[in-house]
């Protein structure tokens, strides 16, 4: 029985911790951006996340802008802040900032209010045609604020052109957010599956459990 109980608990834990990736490519989120540039503060079309940006201590403020190579870029400049909130209860566990177009020139580090940044990816897009850098964050929160570094740290201006003191930027073409599954039906389905696969049997006056075709006694020992 102990073995059966642990199995069911494991299934429930897996369901609760099930995570989903939500990808937002700004060209797709705002397909009419050429005629109507969106606000830098918005809620994603699926209603899952709210983005709130601020000029803060920066010289230039956040804005969307067209890029000849990357399409629409969400542009954050030195010392700007970006707040991302989960609106439907699923805690955010990872965020990937995909940097495209002109964003690789002065790319800065991000400082998160919680969690930690990982090692950046400073390479090309899947086609191997364009530079496409990535910044990674991991944590566990419903609400996080990022601050853009004051100076360039990963961009080619400071890493390859020896231009020191250049103001930093974070210009994303896409943001991928990983959050916990906030759909309670997933847990219910897992419980139903566990119940279907486990059956009580009475043999010679002894209560047994059949799980996936294998019979166990109440101590969890397999019965031949």
NUSE-274521 format. One record per residue (C-alpha): residue number from 0; residue in one letter; x, y, z. Coordinates in nm, 2 decimals. Example, Ala and Ser with C-alpha at 12.3 -4.5 7.8 and 13.67 -1.06 7.14 Angstrom:
2
+-----+-----+--------+--------+--------+
:   n : res :      x :      y :      z :
+-----+-----+--------+--------+--------+
:   0 :   A :   1.23 :  -0.45 :   0.78 :
:   1 :   S :   1.37 :  -0.11 :   0.71 :
+-----+-----+--------+--------+--------+
//
This chain:
224
+-----+-----+--------+--------+--------+
:   n : res :      x :      y :      z :
+-----+-----+--------+--------+--------+
:   0 :   X :   0.00 :   0.00 :   0.00 :
:   1 :   X :   0.29 :   0.23 :   0.08 :
:   2 :   X :   0.42 :   0.18 :  -0.27 :
:   3 :   X :   0.09 :   0.26 :  -0.42 :
:   4 :   X :   0.05 :   0.57 :  -0.21 :
:   5 :   X :   0.39 :   0.70 :  -0.31 :
:   6 :   X :   0.31 :   0.64 :  -0.67 :
:   7 :   X :  -0.01 :   0.84 :  -0.66 :
:   8 :   X :   0.17 :   1.12 :  -0.46 :
:   9 :   X :   0.44 :   1.13 :  -0.73 :
:  10 :   X :   0.18 :   1.16 :  -1.00 :
:  11 :   X :   0.01 :   1.45 :  -0.82 :
:  12 :   X :   0.34 :   1.63 :  -0.76 :
:  13 :   X :   0.43 :   1.59 :  -1.13 :
:  14 :   X :   0.10 :   1.74 :  -1.23 :
:  15 :   X :   0.14 :   2.03 :  -0.99 :
:  16 :   X :   0.49 :   2.11 :  -1.12 :
:  17 :   X :   0.40 :   2.07 :  -1.48 :
:  18 :   X :   0.53 :   2.38 :  -1.67 :
:  19 :   X :   0.45 :   2.53 :  -2.00 :
:  20 :   X :   0.65 :   2.76 :  -2.23 :
:  21 :   X :   0.47 :   3.07 :  -2.36 :
:  22 :   X :   0.65 :   3.23 :  -2.66 :
:  23 :   X :   0.58 :   3.59 :  -2.76 :
:  24 :   X :   0.74 :   3.70 :  -3.09 :
:  25 :   X :   0.66 :   4.06 :  -3.12 :
:  26 :   X :   0.59 :   4.05 :  -3.50 :
:  27 :   X :   0.32 :   3.79 :  -3.43 :
:  28 :   X :   0.18 :   3.95 :  -3.11 :
:  29 :   X :   0.15 :   4.29 :  -3.30 :
:  30 :   X :   0.11 :   4.20 :  -3.67 :
:  31 :   X :   0.00 :   4.55 :  -3.76 :
:  32 :   X :   0.29 :   4.73 :  -3.59 :
:  33 :   X :   0.39 :   4.92 :  -3.90 :
:  34 :   X :   0.07 :   5.11 :  -3.90 :
:  35 :   X :   0.01 :   5.11 :  -3.52 :
:  36 :   X :   0.31 :   5.09 :  -3.29 :
:  37 :   X :   0.19 :   4.93 :  -2.97 :
:  38 :   X :   0.25 :   5.07 :  -2.62 :
:  39 :   X :   0.55 :   4.95 :  -2.42 :
:  40 :   X :   0.30 :   4.86 :  -2.14 :
:  41 :   X :   0.06 :   4.58 :  -2.23 :
:  42 :   X :  -0.10 :   4.25 :  -2.13 :
:  43 :   X :  -0.02 :   3.95 :  -2.36 :
:  44 :   X :  -0.31 :   3.85 :  -2.58 :
:  45 :   X :  -0.36 :   3.52 :  -2.39 :
:  46 :   X :  -0.41 :   3.72 :  -2.07 :
:  47 :   X :  -0.14 :   3.54 :  -1.88 :
:  48 :   X :   0.12 :   3.81 :  -1.83 :
:  49 :   X :   0.14 :   4.18 :  -1.78 :
:  50 :   X :   0.45 :   4.38 :  -1.90 :
:  51 :   X :   0.51 :   4.72 :  -1.74 :
:  52 :   X :   0.82 :   4.92 :  -1.84 :
:  53 :   X :   0.96 :   5.24 :  -1.70 :
:  54 :   X :   1.23 :   5.49 :  -1.80 :
:  55 :   X :   1.34 :   5.49 :  -1.44 :
:  56 :   X :   1.69 :   5.64 :  -1.42 :
:  57 :   X :   1.76 :   5.60 :  -1.79 :
:  58 :   X :   1.80 :   5.88 :  -2.05 :
:  59 :   X :   1.57 :   5.71 :  -2.31 :
:  60 :   X :   1.25 :   5.54 :  -2.23 :
:  61 :   X :   1.12 :   5.19 :  -2.34 :
:  62 :   X :   0.95 :   5.16 :  -2.68 :
:  63 :   X :   0.86 :   4.93 :  -2.96 :
:  64 :   X :   1.04 :   4.99 :  -3.29 :
:  65 :   X :   1.09 :   4.84 :  -3.63 :
:  66 :   X :   1.42 :   4.67 :  -3.71 :
:  67 :   X :   1.52 :   4.59 :  -4.07 :
:  68 :   X :   1.64 :   4.24 :  -3.97 :
:  69 :   X :   1.44 :   4.14 :  -3.67 :
:  70 :   X :   1.11 :   4.30 :  -3.75 :
:  71 :   X :   0.96 :   4.45 :  -3.43 :
:  72 :   X :   1.19 :   4.50 :  -3.13 :
:  73 :   X :   1.09 :   4.57 :  -2.78 :
:  74 :   X :   1.36 :   4.82 :  -2.69 :
:  75 :   X :   1.48 :   4.88 :  -2.34 :
:  76 :   X :   1.76 :   5.12 :  -2.27 :
:  77 :   X :   2.02 :   5.17 :  -2.00 :
:  78 :   X :   1.87 :   5.18 :  -1.65 :
:  79 :   X :   1.52 :   5.12 :  -1.77 :
:  80 :   X :   1.31 :   4.86 :  -1.58 :
:  81 :   X :   1.07 :   4.59 :  -1.70 :
:  82 :   X :   0.82 :   4.43 :  -1.47 :
:  83 :   X :   0.66 :   4.10 :  -1.57 :
:  84 :   X :   0.36 :   3.97 :  -1.37 :
:  85 :   X :   0.18 :   3.64 :  -1.39 :
:  86 :   X :  -0.19 :   3.72 :  -1.39 :
:  87 :   X :  -0.34 :   3.37 :  -1.35 :
:  88 :   X :  -0.16 :   3.21 :  -1.06 :
:  89 :   X :   0.11 :   3.01 :  -1.24 :
:  90 :   X :   0.45 :   3.10 :  -1.09 :
:  91 :   X :   0.72 :   3.20 :  -1.34 :
:  92 :   X :   1.02 :   2.97 :  -1.33 :
:  93 :   X :   1.22 :   3.08 :  -1.64 :
:  94 :   X :   1.24 :   3.37 :  -1.89 :
:  95 :   X :   1.44 :   3.38 :  -2.21 :
:  96 :   X :   1.51 :   3.71 :  -2.37 :
:  97 :   X :   1.58 :   3.66 :  -2.75 :
:  98 :   X :   1.79 :   3.95 :  -2.88 :
:  99 :   X :   1.77 :   4.03 :  -3.25 :
: 100 :   X :   1.86 :   4.29 :  -3.51 :
: 101 :   X :   2.05 :   4.59 :  -3.37 :
: 102 :   X :   2.01 :   4.46 :  -3.02 :
: 103 :   X :   2.34 :   4.28 :  -3.03 :
: 104 :   X :   2.55 :   4.60 :  -3.05 :
: 105 :   X :   2.52 :   4.73 :  -2.70 :
: 106 :   X :   2.35 :   4.44 :  -2.51 :
: 107 :   X :   2.38 :   4.48 :  -2.13 :
: 108 :   X :   2.33 :   4.25 :  -1.84 :
: 109 :   X :   1.99 :   4.24 :  -1.67 :
: 110 :   X :   1.96 :   4.26 :  -1.29 :
: 111 :   X :   1.65 :   4.08 :  -1.16 :
: 112 :   X :   1.46 :   4.16 :  -0.84 :
: 113 :   X :   1.45 :   3.79 :  -0.76 :
: 114 :   X :   1.60 :   3.48 :  -0.90 :
: 115 :   X :   1.92 :   3.48 :  -1.10 :
: 116 :   X :   2.05 :   3.53 :  -1.45 :
: 117 :   X :   2.23 :   3.25 :  -1.63 :
: 118 :   X :   2.52 :   3.24 :  -1.88 :
: 119 :   X :   2.41 :   3.43 :  -2.20 :
: 120 :   X :   2.41 :   3.27 :  -2.54 :
: 121 :   X :   2.61 :   3.49 :  -2.78 :
: 122 :   X :   2.56 :   3.32 :  -3.12 :
: 123 :   X :   2.34 :   3.31 :  -3.42 :
: 124 :   X :   1.98 :   3.23 :  -3.50 :
: 125 :   X :   1.88 :   2.87 :  -3.59 :
: 126 :   X :   1.95 :   2.94 :  -3.96 :
: 127 :   X :   2.30 :   3.05 :  -3.88 :
: 128 :   X :   2.24 :   3.37 :  -4.08 :
: 129 :   X :   2.20 :   3.65 :  -3.82 :
: 130 :   X :   2.34 :   3.71 :  -3.47 :
: 131 :   X :   2.08 :   3.62 :  -3.22 :
: 132 :   X :   2.18 :   3.65 :  -2.85 :
: 133 :   X :   1.99 :   3.52 :  -2.56 :
: 134 :   X :   1.97 :   3.61 :  -2.19 :
: 135 :   X :   1.83 :   3.36 :  -1.94 :
: 136 :   X :   1.67 :   3.40 :  -1.61 :
: 137 :   X :   1.56 :   3.13 :  -1.36 :
: 138 :   X :   1.36 :   3.16 :  -1.04 :
: 139 :   X :   1.01 :   3.11 :  -0.88 :
: 140 :   X :   0.78 :   3.41 :  -0.86 :
: 141 :   X :   0.46 :   3.57 :  -0.97 :
: 142 :   X :   0.62 :   3.91 :  -1.01 :
: 143 :   X :   0.96 :   4.01 :  -1.12 :
: 144 :   X :   1.13 :   4.34 :  -1.23 :
: 145 :   X :   1.45 :   4.35 :  -1.44 :
: 146 :   X :   1.68 :   4.65 :  -1.46 :
: 147 :   X :   1.89 :   4.70 :  -1.77 :
: 148 :   X :   2.26 :   4.75 :  -1.71 :
: 149 :   X :   2.40 :   5.10 :  -1.73 :
: 150 :   X :   2.67 :   5.00 :  -1.97 :
: 151 :   X :   2.72 :   4.75 :  -2.26 :
: 152 :   X :   2.84 :   4.41 :  -2.13 :
: 153 :   X :   2.77 :   4.15 :  -2.40 :
: 154 :   X :   2.73 :   4.35 :  -2.72 :
: 155 :   X :   2.98 :   4.36 :  -3.00 :
: 156 :   X :   3.05 :   4.73 :  -2.93 :
: 157 :   X :   3.21 :   4.65 :  -2.60 :
: 158 :   X :   3.32 :   4.29 :  -2.66 :
: 159 :   X :   3.46 :   4.32 :  -3.01 :
: 160 :   X :   3.50 :   4.69 :  -3.09 :
: 161 :   X :   3.66 :   4.79 :  -2.76 :
: 162 :   X :   3.41 :   5.07 :  -2.71 :
: 163 :   X :   3.41 :   5.12 :  -2.33 :
: 164 :   X :   3.14 :   5.30 :  -2.15 :
: 165 :   X :   2.87 :   5.26 :  -2.41 :
: 166 :   X :   2.52 :   5.27 :  -2.26 :
: 167 :   X :   2.35 :   4.93 :  -2.24 :
: 168 :   X :   2.04 :   4.81 :  -2.41 :
: 169 :   X :   1.81 :   4.50 :  -2.41 :
: 170 :   X :   1.62 :   4.48 :  -2.74 :
: 171 :   X :   1.41 :   4.16 :  -2.77 :
: 172 :   X :   1.25 :   4.02 :  -3.08 :
: 173 :   X :   1.09 :   3.74 :  -2.87 :
: 174 :   X :   1.04 :   3.66 :  -2.50 :
: 175 :   X :   0.98 :   3.30 :  -2.38 :
: 176 :   X :   0.82 :   3.26 :  -2.04 :
: 177 :   X :   0.80 :   2.93 :  -1.86 :
: 178 :   X :   0.54 :   2.91 :  -1.59 :
: 179 :   X :   0.37 :   2.64 :  -1.38 :
: 180 :   X :   0.06 :   2.48 :  -1.51 :
: 181 :   X :  -0.23 :   2.67 :  -1.34 :
: 182 :   X :  -0.50 :   2.45 :  -1.49 :
: 183 :   X :  -0.65 :   2.24 :  -1.20 :
: 184 :   X :  -0.80 :   2.00 :  -1.45 :
: 185 :   X :  -0.44 :   1.86 :  -1.51 :
: 186 :   X :  -0.43 :   1.74 :  -1.15 :
: 187 :   X :  -0.78 :   1.60 :  -1.17 :
: 188 :   X :  -0.69 :   1.41 :  -1.48 :
: 189 :   X :  -0.38 :   1.26 :  -1.31 :
: 190 :   X :  -0.59 :   1.15 :  -1.01 :
: 191 :   X :  -0.84 :   0.98 :  -1.24 :
: 192 :   X :  -0.56 :   0.80 :  -1.42 :
: 193 :   X :  -0.42 :   0.68 :  -1.10 :
: 194 :   X :  -0.76 :   0.56 :  -0.98 :
: 195 :   X :  -0.82 :   0.38 :  -1.31 :
: 196 :   X :  -0.49 :   0.19 :  -1.29 :
: 197 :   X :  -0.53 :   0.07 :  -0.93 :
: 198 :   X :  -0.79 :  -0.18 :  -0.83 :
: 199 :   X :  -0.87 :  -0.35 :  -0.50 :
: 200 :   X :  -0.89 :  -0.73 :  -0.50 :
: 201 :   X :  -1.00 :  -0.98 :  -0.23 :
: 202 :   X :  -0.82 :  -1.31 :  -0.25 :
: 203 :   X :  -0.85 :  -1.58 :   0.02 :
: 204 :   X :  -0.97 :  -1.32 :   0.26 :
: 205 :   X :  -0.67 :  -1.09 :   0.19 :
: 206 :   X :  -0.71 :  -0.74 :   0.05 :
: 207 :   X :  -0.48 :  -0.69 :  -0.25 :
: 208 :   X :  -0.41 :  -0.40 :  -0.49 :
: 209 :   X :  -0.37 :  -0.46 :  -0.87 :
: 210 :   X :  -0.18 :  -0.18 :  -1.04 :
: 211 :   X :  -0.11 :  -0.20 :  -1.41 :
: 212 :   X :  -0.16 :  -0.58 :  -1.41 :
: 213 :   X :   0.07 :  -0.64 :  -1.11 :
: 214 :   X :  -0.07 :  -0.74 :  -0.77 :
: 215 :   X :   0.06 :  -0.61 :  -0.44 :
: 216 :   X :  -0.04 :  -0.67 :  -0.08 :
: 217 :   X :  -0.11 :  -0.39 :   0.16 :
: 218 :   X :   0.26 :  -0.36 :   0.25 :
: 219 :   X :   0.35 :  -0.29 :  -0.11 :
: 220 :   X :   0.51 :  -0.63 :  -0.17 :
: 221 :   X :   0.45 :  -0.79 :  -0.50 :
: 222 :   X :   0.23 :  -1.10 :  -0.49 :
: 223 :   X :   0.28 :  -1.38 :  -0.74 :
+-----+-----+--------+--------+--------+
//
